[in-house]
Structure formats: C-alpha cells, structure tokens
Amino acid sequence: MFSRFAGVEFGGDLFSQWPVGLRFEVGLEHVWRAAEIHEFIHRRSEDCILISQDWLSGDADIWEERCTPLFSTPGVLPSAPPQFQTVDVLPFDHTPYRLIWTRLPLHSFNAAQMFQAIANRERGGIPAIRSGVYTIDDRAVLIMHMYDDRGLDIIAANAATLLPVYERFGGWILDNQRHKIDLRFKEFVRTLEDPTSEVRETD
C-alpha cells in the first residue's frame, strides 16, 4: 500500500505532496463533516487500515497529559485489542516517528469520536488524540488525514477515485485551495467528455 504513494511522508502535508488530492475545511463546530466524508469514501468497503503516526523524540512532550496516542484514546477502538504492525521511520532531515497500523472493520471503531478527539487536541477538549491519524482504503488506493480541527486532506492514486467526493462535498473545499482543486477536476471531467485530451494521472 505504501508503495502506491511513493515519496509521500506521513507527518507531512499530504495535499502538497501528491498531485491528486482534496483539502476540506472542517472547523470545531463542523467536525461532523469529517465523519460524513469518511463514511462516503469508504462506502464500498467493509474495512480500512487505521494508522497512528507518533513522534519518537521528545517532541511528544509538548502535548498535555490529556492527549493520548490514537490506540489508547478511550471511546475509539473496540474493546478487544486489534493486532498491530509497526515501523520506525527515520527521515534524513525530519524528526523520526513510528507508524502503527491495523486493519479494522469500519463498524468496529467510532470514527466520529476519533475525529472529535483530533479536533480537541489543540482546543483543550477531552478526549484528545496527539497522534497523526490516517485512514487508508487500499483497494480504492486513497488516504484520508484530518490534520487538526481546521481541516482534512484526501489523496488518491487517480482523479477518478476522488471525483465523486469532489462532486458531493465541493462546497466544503478550503477557500485558499478552491481554484487549484476546481481547475484540476474540471480538467479531468473534460477528459471524460473528450478522450482526445489528456490529464496527468499516477500509476
């Protein structure tokens, strides 16, 4: 799965790292948007991969005690602990971090609570998740990341995967990225109408 997004660094800005993506505005009063988008992008799947990205250095100490790692946050995961896989990532010029992930049935964890806990991180609420959180559909080949209460990114291997998301939730696109995103998807729609035109896709 990770090889399908070669060069993408977890813990970084997903939207800026990949040519096919969407960036949505959320806001503390509209966290339900994240849950609604999450449900929509996984509507044809029975499960997803849930990833926690946690710093390996003292940077984690900046979070208050009320902030917990994703897989230790109350009210998110099923009572039976899932089996995890882990890998430590040691970037040349960035803080090292650990990725912990598991595959879960979509009905087995509380996505709405998870997104609320992400939004709470810098707003003083409880529960609060200090980890970077990513959900992956490895069949549709897309990644969703709510970076904080301000918004979320989705990237995919091709524009066709994200076109239904763009069409349904286009009103929530972050204003300062709207022109770029609209241009990208309008160009893609033109290629569907006129197959002689071309638009860049990833393999």
Number of C-alpha atoms within 10 A of each C-alpha: 12 11 7 14 18 9 10 16 13 19 21 12 13 22 18 14 14 17 17 23 26 29 26 24 19 21 16 14 9 15 22 17 20 26 17 13 18 19 15 15 20 17 11 11 15 11 17 17 17 22 25 22 23 22 19 14 10 8 11 14 9 9 15 13 9 15 24 19 17 24 20 11 19 18 15 19 19 14 10 6 8 13 9 13 11 13 11 14 17 12 10 7 6 10 14 16 18 17 20 18 21 15 17 17 11 18 10 12 16 14 21 18 20 23 25 23 28 26 28 21 22 16 13 12 14 17 21 28 28 27 23 21 26 20 21 24 21 15 10 16 16 23 21 24 25 23 20 23 23 15 22 23 21 25 25 23 20 18 22 15 17 20 17 13 15 20 10 11 15 17 12 15 21 18 13 9 13 17 11 11 20 15 11 17 21 12 15 20 16 14 14 14 9 10 10 8 11 12 14 12 12 12 7
